[in-house]
Amino acid sequence: MLNTYTAKYTKISSGYMGQLVEWPEVITEGKTLEECRTMVTDALQEMIKAYRQQSKEIPVGRALLEQIPVEV
C-alpha cells in the first residue's frame, strides 16, 4: 500500500530540519535541503519498521497544509 506523508522543512543555523506533519516523531536534520529530504525518507522508513516490530498503528498520511497570510 502506498501512503503519502507531508514533510515540513525549516531553515536552521546548521542547515535544515525536516519533520513529518502527520508523524511529528519523524524528525531529522541535514546540511542541505536535499540531504534533509533523504534523511527524512530514511527516518520514515526506519520508524515504519520499528512500529511494525512493536505492532503499533502507523499514522496515516495525506495532511492538507495551507499558508495563511497575516500582516504583523
GROMACS elastic network, one bead per residue, 0.5 to 0.9 nm:
[ bonds ]
;  ai    aj funct       b0    kb
    3    60     6  0.73839   500
    3    61     6  0.62063   500
    3    62     6  0.76698   500
    4    60     6  0.81762   500
    4    61     6  0.52319   500
    4    62     6  0.56305   500
    4    63     6  0.87080   500
    5    20     6  0.66752   500
    5    21     6  0.74395   500
    5    22     6  0.67471   500
    5    23     6  0.82751   500
    5    60     6  0.78103   500
    5    62     6  0.56230   500
    5    63     6  0.71054   500
    6    19     6  0.84041   500
    6    20     6  0.55841   500
    6    21     6  0.55650   500
    6    22     6  0.68256   500
    6    23     6  0.88873   500
    6    61     6  0.69647   500
    6    62     6  0.66558   500
    6    63     6  0.62113   500
    6    64     6  0.81516   500
    6    65     6  0.83303   500
    7    18     6  0.64931   500
    7    19     6  0.55652   500
    7    21     6  0.60543   500
    7    22     6  0.85660   500
    7    37     6  0.83792   500
    7    40     6  0.78686   500
    8    17     6  0.81364   500
    8    18     6  0.56360   500
    8    19     6  0.53534   500
    8    20     6  0.61138   500
    8    21     6  0.66042   500
    9    16     6  0.63952   500
    9    17     6  0.55775   500
    9    19     6  0.66456   500
    9    20     6  0.89044   500
    9    33     6  0.78536   500
    9    36     6  0.81427   500
    9    37     6  0.85144   500
   10    15     6  0.86107   500
   10    16     6  0.55427   500
   10    17     6  0.51830   500
   10    18     6  0.65264   500
   10    19     6  0.86260   500
   11    14     6  0.82370   500
   11    15     6  0.60180   500
   11    17     6  0.64612   500
   11    33     6  0.86547   500
   12    15     6  0.52626   500
   12    16     6  0.53038   500
   12    17     6  0.65926   500
   12    29     6  0.89409   500
   13    16     6  0.78147   500
   14    17     6  0.88089   500
   14    29     6  0.83590   500
   14    30     6  0.77670   500
   14    31     6  0.61323   500
   14    32     6  0.89036   500
   15    29     6  0.72623   500
   15    30     6  0.58239   500
   15    32     6  0.55914   500
   15    33     6  0.74247   500
   15    36     6  0.84021   500
   16    28     6  0.85184   500
   16    29     6  0.55602   500
   16    30     6  0.53903   500
   16    31     6  0.61385   500
   16    32     6  0.62646   500
   16    33     6  0.60159   500
   16    35     6  0.86422   500
   16    36     6  0.62885   500
   17    27     6  0.72648   500
   17    28     6  0.57785   500
   17    30     6  0.65555   500
   17    31     6  0.88371   500
   17    33     6  0.85109   500
   17    36     6  0.67664   500
   18    26     6  0.82412   500
   18    27     6  0.56140   500
   18    28     6  0.53763   500
   18    29     6  0.59417   500
   18    30     6  0.80115   500
   18    33     6  0.86754   500
   18    36     6  0.61478   500
   18    37     6  0.71131   500
   18    39     6  0.81341   500
   18    40     6  0.61925   500
   19    22     6  0.89888   500
   19    23     6  0.78001   500
   19    24     6  0.60589   500
   19    25     6  0.76608   500
   19    26     6  0.56921   500
   19    28     6  0.65599   500
   19    29     6  0.87385   500
   19    40     6  0.69870   500
   20    23     6  0.51345   500
   20    24     6  0.53269   500
   20    25     6  0.76396   500
   20    26     6  0.57989   500
   20    27     6  0.67642   500
   20    40     6  0.79134   500
   20    44     6  0.84692   500
   21    24     6  0.57570   500
   21    26     6  0.87997   500
   21    61     6  0.84196   500
   21    63     6  0.70849   500
   21    65     6  0.89145   500
   22    59     6  0.67787   500
   22    60     6  0.69974   500
   22    61     6  0.58272   500
   22    62     6  0.77696   500
   22    63     6  0.64860   500
   23    26     6  0.58761   500
   23    27     6  0.86926   500
   23    44     6  0.89052   500
   23    58     6  0.88423   500
   23    59     6  0.64273   500
   23    60     6  0.83720   500
   23    61     6  0.81194   500
   24    27     6  0.66060   500
   25    47     6  0.86012   500
   26    40     6  0.71121   500
   26    43     6  0.61674   500
   26    44     6  0.61000   500
   26    47     6  0.71569   500
   27    39     6  0.87501   500
   27    40     6  0.66915   500
   27    43     6  0.73097   500
   27    44     6  0.86361   500
   28    36     6  0.70455   500
   28    39     6  0.64229   500
   28    40     6  0.60862   500
   28    43     6  0.73347   500
   29    32     6  0.87394   500
   29    35     6  0.81383   500
   29    36     6  0.55164   500
   29    37     6  0.88482   500
   29    39     6  0.70804   500
   29    40     6  0.79961   500
   30    33     6  0.67320   500
   30    34     6  0.78791   500
   30    35     6  0.51302   500
   30    37     6  0.79336   500
   30    38     6  0.85248   500
   30    39     6  0.69718   500
   31    34     6  0.84603   500
   31    35     6  0.64193   500
   31    36     6  0.69630   500
   32    35     6  0.51401   500
   32    36     6  0.61345   500
   32    37     6  0.86299   500
   33    36     6  0.50078   500
   33    37     6  0.61609   500
   33    38     6  0.86959   500
   34    37     6  0.50831   500
   34    38     6  0.63542   500
   34    39     6  0.86525   500
   35    38     6  0.51490   500
   35    39     6  0.61632   500
   35    40     6  0.86705   500
   36    40     6  0.60830   500
   36    41     6  0.85941   500
   37    40     6  0.51712   500
   37    41     6  0.63098   500
   37    42     6  0.86817   500
   38    41     6  0.52032   500
   38    42     6  0.62319   500
   38    43     6  0.85957   500
   39    42     6  0.50391   500
   39    43     6  0.59859   500
   39    44     6  0.84821   500
   40    43     6  0.50067   500
   40    44     6  0.60290   500
   40    45     6  0.86109   500
   41    44     6  0.51106   500
   41    45     6  0.62836   500
   41    46     6  0.86993   500
   42    45     6  0.51947   500
   42    46     6  0.62480   500
   42    47     6  0.86116   500
   43    46     6  0.51268   500
   43    47     6  0.60649   500
   43    48     6  0.86000   500
   44    47     6  0.50687   500
   44    48     6  0.61642   500
   44    49     6  0.86756   500
   45    48     6  0.51698   500
   45    49     6  0.63599   500
   45    50     6  0.87617   500
   46    49     6  0.51016   500
   46    50     6  0.62232   500
   46    51     6  0.86587   500
   47    50     6  0.50274   500
   47    51     6  0.60816   500
   47    52     6  0.85226   500
   47    58     6  0.88825   500
   48    51     6  0.51675   500
   48    52     6  0.61325   500
   48    53     6  0.86084   500
   48    58     6  0.68492   500
   49    52     6  0.51887   500
   49    53     6  0.61961   500
   49    54     6  0.87026   500
   50    53     6  0.51450   500
   50    54     6  0.62914   500
   50    55     6  0.85549   500
   50    56     6  0.84799   500
   51    54     6  0.51184   500
   51    55     6  0.59295   500
   51    57     6  0.68797   500
   51    58     6  0.65349   500
   52    56     6  0.60772   500
   52    57     6  0.77629   500
   52    58     6  0.78067   500
   53    56     6  0.77630   500
   55    58     6  0.89474   500
   57    60     6  0.89978   500
   60    63     6  0.86789   500
